[in-house]
């Protein structure tokens, strides 16, 4: 009975966490982990909490937990990551791409180097007695692949940062998945600025080490580079 009671006590904690198992493209939701890397311990839904380890790239073991498929995506269209079960914590969502180098594919490249560029971010709305986060309870994170993105294989990295207890260093929670896509119908843009994971973030960045509860912030600084819109 004591063990059962302990498991019940842990259940709400597990339910408060979430992950991104699938990509939605062209109105079709793909099979979980078919095009998204199934990181070690995915079933725990646990976040990454250190920005200085390799886990910050594609979650625990995700840099080399290659998914079986590569999803074709047309530049200029919107795709989404599904959320299981839903985004529970307050915080921003961000999406990055990294172009796979010659000689590799999205299904066998680890995403190393200063290669990641941000294509999407969404933060809080201001003006009330507390911040309002558009991602609250979201079941998907939807974003556009910039039309000028060059053709080729890419890793696409989705991230939601839980800031509910981020007033302490190392307490922000990073919920991350990496998908494998190939972009067609693209352009001749030059994506940037480029960043590396780890390396793009510091634990003391104002968008990571922040008290979102009191006093209520009147601005928010996203971590990482500026968004490339193509």
N, C-alpha and C positions, 0 to 999 in steps of 0.2 A: 504493500500500500504506500509506503514511503517513496519508493521509486516512481510509482505511478503519479503520485502527487507532485514530485519534482519535475516530471515530464510535462505535466499540465502547467506548471509555473513557467516553464520555458516556452510554451506554445505561443503566447502573445508576442514574445521577442522575435521568434522566427517569422511570424506572420507580418511583422513590421518591416521586414527586409524584402528585397525583390531582385529580379534579374531580367535580362533581355535575351530571350531564347530564339526569336524568329525575326525575319525581315518580311515586310509587306511591300509588294511591288505590283503595279498594275491591278490593284484590287484583290490580289491573291496573297493569302498568308501562307508562307512556306512552312514546311515541317520543322519543328524545333530542332536546333543544332545541325540542320542540314547545310546551312550556309553561314552559321554563326559558330564560333569556336567554343566548345564545351569545356570550360575551365575547370580546374580541379576543385571539387567541393561545390559545384554549381547547385546541388540539391540543398545546401545549407542557406543559400541566398545571402551569405555574409558579405559585407563590404570590405574593400581594401582601405586601410587607414594610414599607410605610409606612402608619401609621394616620392620617396627616394629609392624604392625597390622596383625590380622588374615587374612586379605585380600591377603597378600603376598603368602599364601599357595595355594589356588585354586581359587583366584579372589573373588570378593565381594559376600559373602554368599555361596561361592562354596564348602566350607568344608562340608556343610550339605545339599547341593542342589543335592541329589543323583540322578544319571541318572537311567533310567529304566533297562538298560541291562549291562551285563558283557561280554566283547569280548574275546573269546579264541585266544591266540597267542602262537606260537611255539618259544621256546628259540632258539637263533641263527639266527632268521629271521629278516628282516627289516620291519618296519611299519612306518607310517607317520601320522602327524597331517595336516589336510588341513588348509589353511589360507583364511579368508574372510575379505576383498577382496584379499589383498596381503600384504606382509611386506613392509611398506612404509619408515620406519625410519632406519637410520644407527645404527647397534648394533649387539651384539652376540645372538645366540640361544643356549639354554641349555635344557637338558632333565633329569629328575629325576624319580626314582622308589621308592615306599615305600611298603613293604610287609605287608599285612593285618594280624593282630594278630588272634590267635585262638579265635573262638566264634563270629567272625565278618566276613562279606563279603565285597567285593569292593563296593557293593551297599548300605552299611549301616555303613561304618567307616569313621571317619572325618580326618584321617591322622595326628592325634596329636602325639607328642613325637619326640625323636631323632631317626628317622626311615628312613629318606630320603637319598638315595645315587645317585650320579650323574653318568649317563651312556653315556652322549654325550655333547659335546660343540663345537661350531664353531665360530671363531673370525675373525679378519681382516687380510688382506694381506698388507704387508708393501712395501715401496720402491718408491712410487710415490709421487706426490705433494699433495695427500690426501689418506686417508685409503680406501681400497677397501673391501667391505663387501659381502661375497658370498651369504648372505641372502637377498640382495637388490631385491625387487620385487618378492620374492619367493611366490609361491602358495602352497607349502608344506614344512614341516620340516621332513626330512627323517632320521631315525636312526636305529641302530641294537639293539635288545634285546640280551645281552651277553649270550653265550651258557651255561655258568656255573650258570646262575641264577636258584635258586631252584624253584620247582613247587609251585603253589599256586596263590591266588588272590593278586593283586597289584593295587595301584593307580599309574598312570603315569602322570607326571607333565611336560608340555611343557611351555617354557618361552622365550620370546624375549624381550630384554632390549633396548629400544630406548634411544640412547645417544646423540642425536642431540643438546640438550640444557643442557647436564649433567654437565656443568661446575659450576652450582649452586647446593648447597645441597638440596636434595629433588626433583630435577627436572628430574632425570632419570625416564623413563616410562617403567613399567613392564606389558607386555601383556601375560596373563597366562590362561591356561586351565588345568583341571585334567580329565583324562580318567580312566575308570574302565576296567581292563583286568584280565584274569586268564592265567597264563603261564603254558604250558605243555611241555613235552620233555626236561625239564631242567636238571641242573647238581647239584653239591654239593658245589658250591662256597660259600664264605663268603663275601657278599657285604660290601663295606665300602670305605672310612670313612663315618660315618653317621652324619646327620645334622637334625635340626628342622626348621620348618617354622611357625611362625617367629623365628629368632635366627641365621639362616645361614649367613645372610648378615648384614652389617652395612652401614649406609648412607655415611660413609666416606671411604668405601672400594675403592681402586684405580681403580677398574673396574666399579665402579658406579658413583663416583665423579670424573669426567674426562672431559677435553676439548679435543675433538677429531678433532677440526678444526685447531687450531693454538696455539702453534707450533704443527706440525703434529707429533703424537707419533711414536716412533720407537719400542715400545713393548706394550703389553696389558696383564693385569693380570685379569683372570676370577674371579668373585666372587664365593664363596662357596668352597666345598671340591674338591679334585682331582677326576678325572673320574675313575670309576671302570670298567675295560674292561672284567672282568670275565676270 
